[in-house]
């Protein structure tokens, strides 16, 4: 895949990706606090998935 794959998508798909990218950090922080207070296996799994998604956006893999 090329580095500018996001720009080949239709505008509605680019908008969805942009919204998810902007919302990921606040949800990640909320999930971190929730996992520290009430740790369950589902919370740890969700936290790991959100960290992976955040890293993918940060390194521009998505």
DSSP file (Angstrom, degrees, kcal/mol; ACC not computed):
  #  RESIDUE AA STRUCTURE BP1 BP2  ACC     N-H-->O    O-->H-N    N-H-->O    O-->H-N    TCO  KAPPA ALPHA  PHI   PSI    X-CA   Y-CA   Z-CA
    1    1 A X              0   0    0      0, 0.0     2,-0.1     0, 0.0     4,-0.0   0.000 360.0 360.0 360.0 145.3    0.0    0.0    0.0
    2    2 A X    >   -     0   0    0      1,-0.1     3,-0.9     2,-0.1     0, 0.0  -0.375 360.0-113.1 -80.4 165.4    1.1    3.5   -0.7
    3    3 A X  T 3  S+     0   0    0      1,-0.3     3,-0.3     2,-0.1    -1,-0.1   0.778 113.7  52.9 -68.9 -27.6    1.7    6.0    2.0
    4    4 A X  T >   +     0   0    0      1,-0.2     3,-0.8     2,-0.1     4,-0.3  -0.186  66.7 129.7-103.4  40.3   -1.2    8.2    0.9
    5    5 A X  G X   +     0   0    0     -3,-0.9     3,-1.6     1,-0.2     4,-0.4   0.844  64.2  64.5 -61.9 -35.9   -3.8    5.5    0.9
    6    6 A X  G >  S+     0   0    0     -3,-0.3     3,-1.0     1,-0.3    -1,-0.2   0.826  96.1  57.8 -59.0 -33.0   -6.3    7.5    2.9
    7    7 A X  G <  S+     0   0    0     -3,-0.8    -1,-0.3     1,-0.2    -2,-0.2   0.569  95.8  63.2 -80.1  -7.7   -6.6   10.1    0.1
    8    8 A X  G <  S+     0   0    0     -3,-1.6    -1,-0.2    -4,-0.3    -2,-0.2   0.572  87.4  93.5 -86.8 -10.6   -7.7    7.5   -2.4
    9    9 A X  S <  S-     0   0    0     -3,-1.0     5,-0.0    -4,-0.4    -3,-0.0  -0.368  90.0 -90.9 -78.7 159.4  -10.9    6.9   -0.3
   10   10 A X     >  -     0   0    0      1,-0.1     4,-2.1    -2,-0.1     3,-0.4  -0.256  41.8-106.7 -62.6 160.3  -14.2    8.6   -0.9
   11   11 A X  H  > S+     0   0    0      1,-0.2     4,-2.2     2,-0.2     5,-0.2   0.858 118.5  54.9 -62.7 -36.5  -14.7   11.8    1.1
   12   12 A X  H  > S+     0   0    0      1,-0.2     4,-1.9     2,-0.2    -1,-0.2   0.870 109.1  48.5 -65.8 -35.1  -17.3   10.2    3.5
   13   13 A X  H  > S+     0   0    0     -3,-0.4     4,-2.3     2,-0.2    -2,-0.2   0.889 110.3  50.9 -71.6 -38.7  -14.7    7.5    4.4
   14   14 A X  H  X S+     0   0    0     -4,-2.1     4,-2.3     1,-0.2    -2,-0.2   0.899 109.6  51.4 -62.7 -39.5  -12.0   10.0    4.9
   15   15 A X  H  X S+     0   0    0     -4,-2.2     4,-2.3     2,-0.2    -2,-0.2   0.904 109.1  50.1 -64.1 -41.2  -14.3   12.0    7.2
   16   16 A X  H  X S+     0   0    0     -4,-1.9     4,-2.4     2,-0.2    -2,-0.2   0.921 111.3  48.3 -62.9 -43.6  -15.1    8.8    9.2
   17   17 A X  H  X S+     0   0    0     -4,-2.3     4,-2.4     1,-0.2    -2,-0.2   0.895 111.1  51.1 -63.7 -40.1  -11.4    8.1    9.6
   18   18 A X  H  X S+     0   0    0     -4,-2.3     4,-2.2     2,-0.2    -1,-0.2   0.905 110.1  49.0 -64.5 -41.8  -10.7   11.6   10.7
   19   19 A X  H  X S+     0   0    0     -4,-2.3     4,-1.9     2,-0.2    -2,-0.2   0.929 112.3  47.8 -63.8 -44.9  -13.5   11.5   13.3
   20   20 A X  H  X S+     0   0    0     -4,-2.4     4,-1.4     1,-0.2    -2,-0.2   0.894 110.9  52.7 -62.6 -39.1  -12.2    8.2   14.7
   21   21 A X  H  X S+     0   0    0     -4,-2.4     4,-0.6     1,-0.2    -1,-0.2   0.899 111.5  45.3 -63.7 -40.7   -8.6    9.6   14.8
   22   22 A X  H  < S+     0   0    0     -4,-2.2     4,-0.5     1,-0.2    -1,-0.2   0.812 115.4  46.6 -72.9 -30.0   -9.7   12.7   16.8
   23   23 A X  H  X S+     0   0    0     -4,-1.9     4,-1.9     1,-0.2     5,-0.2   0.666  92.9  80.7 -86.4 -18.0  -11.9   10.7   19.2
   24   24 A X  H  X S+     0   0    0     -4,-1.4     4,-2.5     1,-0.2    -1,-0.2   0.897  88.6  51.0 -61.1 -45.5   -9.3    8.0   19.9
   25   25 A X  H  X S+     0   0    0     -4,-0.6     4,-2.4     2,-0.2    -1,-0.2   0.930 111.1  45.3 -64.3 -48.1   -7.1    9.9   22.5
   26   26 A X  H  > S+     0   0    0     -4,-0.5     4,-2.3     1,-0.2    -1,-0.2   0.913 116.0  47.4 -62.3 -39.2  -10.0   11.0   24.8
   27   27 A X  H  X S+     0   0    0     -4,-1.9     4,-2.6     2,-0.2    -1,-0.2   0.886 110.8  53.1 -67.0 -37.3  -11.5    7.5   24.8
   28   28 A X  H  X S+     0   0    0     -4,-2.5     4,-2.1    -5,-0.2    -2,-0.2   0.913 109.9  47.1 -62.5 -43.7   -8.1    6.0   25.4
   29   29 A X  H  X S+     0   0    0     -4,-2.4     4,-2.2     2,-0.2    -2,-0.2   0.915 113.0  48.9 -65.2 -43.3   -7.5    8.2   28.5
   30   30 A X  H  X S+     0   0    0     -4,-2.3     4,-2.5     1,-0.2    -2,-0.2   0.921 112.1  48.6 -61.3 -43.8  -11.0    7.4   29.8
   31   31 A X  H  X S+     0   0    0     -4,-2.6     4,-2.6     1,-0.2    -1,-0.2   0.857 108.8  54.0 -67.1 -34.4  -10.4    3.7   29.3
   32   32 A X  H  X S+     0   0    0     -4,-2.1     4,-2.1     2,-0.2    -1,-0.2   0.929 111.0  45.2 -63.1 -45.6   -7.0    3.9   31.0
   33   33 A X  H  X S+     0   0    0     -4,-2.2     4,-1.9     2,-0.2    -2,-0.2   0.918 114.1  49.4 -64.6 -42.8   -8.6    5.5   34.1
   34   34 A X  H  X S+     0   0    0     -4,-2.5     4,-3.1     1,-0.2    -2,-0.2   0.901 110.9  49.8 -62.8 -40.8  -11.4    3.0   34.0
   35   35 A X  H  < S+     0   0    0     -4,-2.6    -1,-0.2     1,-0.2    -2,-0.2   0.866 110.1  50.6 -68.1 -35.7   -9.0    0.1   33.8
   36   36 A X  H  < S+     0   0    0     -4,-2.1     3,-0.3    -5,-0.2    -1,-0.2   0.856 119.1  37.4 -68.8 -33.8   -6.9    1.4   36.7
   37   37 A X  H  < S+     0   0    0     -4,-1.9     2,-0.3     1,-0.2    -2,-0.2   0.900 134.6  17.3 -84.6 -43.8  -10.0    1.7   38.9
   38   38 A X  S  < S-     0   0    0     -4,-3.1     2,-0.4    -5,-0.2    -1,-0.2  -0.652  78.6-166.1-130.5  74.9  -12.0   -1.4   37.8
   39   39 A X        +     0   0    0     -2,-0.3     2,-0.3    -3,-0.3    -4,-0.1  -0.487  18.9 157.4 -73.5 120.6   -9.7   -3.8   36.1
   40   40 A X     >  -     0   0    0     -2,-0.4     4,-2.2     1,-0.1     5,-0.2  -0.875  54.3-108.1-128.3 166.9  -11.5   -6.6   34.2
   41   41 A X  H  > S+     0   0    0     -2,-0.3     4,-2.2     1,-0.2     5,-0.1   0.868 120.3  52.9 -65.7 -34.3  -10.2   -8.7   31.3
   42   42 A X  H  > S+     0   0    0      2,-0.2     4,-2.8     1,-0.2    -1,-0.2   0.912 108.5  50.1 -65.7 -41.7  -12.6   -6.8   28.9
   43   43 A X  H  > S+     0   0    0      2,-0.2     4,-2.4     1,-0.2    -2,-0.2   0.904 111.1  48.5 -62.8 -41.5  -11.2   -3.4   30.0
   44   44 A X  H  X S+     0   0    0     -4,-2.2     4,-2.3     2,-0.2    -1,-0.2   0.907 112.2  49.2 -65.7 -41.0   -7.6   -4.6   29.5
   45   45 A X  H  X S+     0   0    0     -4,-2.2     4,-2.3     2,-0.2    -2,-0.2   0.933 112.4  47.4 -62.6 -46.5   -8.5   -5.9   26.1
   46   46 A X  H  X S+     0   0    0     -4,-2.8     4,-2.6     1,-0.2    -2,-0.2   0.893 110.9  52.0 -62.6 -39.6  -10.2   -2.7   25.1
   47   47 A X  H  X S+     0   0    0     -4,-2.4     4,-2.5     2,-0.2    -1,-0.2   0.921 110.0  48.7 -62.8 -43.4   -7.3   -0.6   26.4
   48   48 A X  H  X S+     0   0    0     -4,-2.3     4,-2.3     2,-0.2    -2,-0.2   0.900 111.8  49.1 -63.0 -40.7   -4.9   -2.7   24.3
   49   49 A X  H  X S+     0   0    0     -4,-2.3     4,-2.3     2,-0.2    -2,-0.2   0.905 112.4  48.1 -65.9 -40.8   -7.0   -2.3   21.2
   50   50 A X  H  X S+     0   0    0     -4,-2.6     4,-2.7     2,-0.2    -2,-0.2   0.883 110.5  51.0 -67.9 -37.9   -7.2    1.4   21.7
   51   51 A X  H  X S+     0   0    0     -4,-2.5     4,-2.5     2,-0.2    -2,-0.2   0.924 111.3  48.9 -63.8 -43.1   -3.5    1.8   22.3
   52   52 A X  H  X S+     0   0    0     -4,-2.3     4,-2.2     2,-0.2    -2,-0.2   0.907 112.5  47.6 -61.9 -42.0   -2.9   -0.2   19.1
   53   53 A X  H  X S+     0   0    0     -4,-2.3     4,-2.2     2,-0.2    -2,-0.2   0.907 111.9  50.1 -65.2 -41.8   -5.3    2.0   17.2
   54   54 A X  H  X S+     0   0    0     -4,-2.7     4,-2.7     1,-0.2    -2,-0.2   0.914 111.3  48.3 -63.4 -42.7   -3.7    5.2   18.6
   55   55 A X  H  X S+     0   0    0     -4,-2.5     4,-2.6     2,-0.2    -1,-0.2   0.896 109.3  53.7 -64.4 -39.7   -0.3    4.0   17.6
   56   56 A X  H  <>S+     0   0    0     -4,-2.2     5,-2.9     1,-0.2     6,-1.0   0.903 112.8  43.1 -62.6 -41.0   -1.5    3.1   14.1
   57   57 A X  H ><5S+     0   0    0     -4,-2.2     3,-1.0     3,-0.2    -2,-0.2   0.902 113.3  52.3 -68.7 -40.7   -2.9    6.7   13.7
   58   58 A X  H 3<5S+     0   0    0     -4,-2.7    -2,-0.2     1,-0.3    -1,-0.2   0.896 113.6  42.3 -63.8 -41.0    0.2    8.3   15.2
   59   59 A X  T 3<5S-     0   0    0     -4,-2.6    -1,-0.3    -5,-0.2    -2,-0.2   0.360 113.6-119.9 -87.5   6.1    2.6    6.4   12.9
   60   60 A X  T < 5S+     0   0    0     -3,-1.0    -3,-0.2    -5,-0.1    -4,-0.1   0.845  70.0 137.2  58.6  39.9    0.2    7.1   10.0
   61   61 A X      <       0   0    0     -5,-2.9    -4,-0.2    -6,-0.2    -5,-0.1   0.725 360.0 360.0 -79.5 -24.0   -0.3    3.4    9.2
   62   62 A X              0   0    0     -6,-1.0    -1,-0.2    -9,-0.1    -5,-0.1   0.344 360.0 360.0-111.6 360.0   -4.0    4.2    8.7
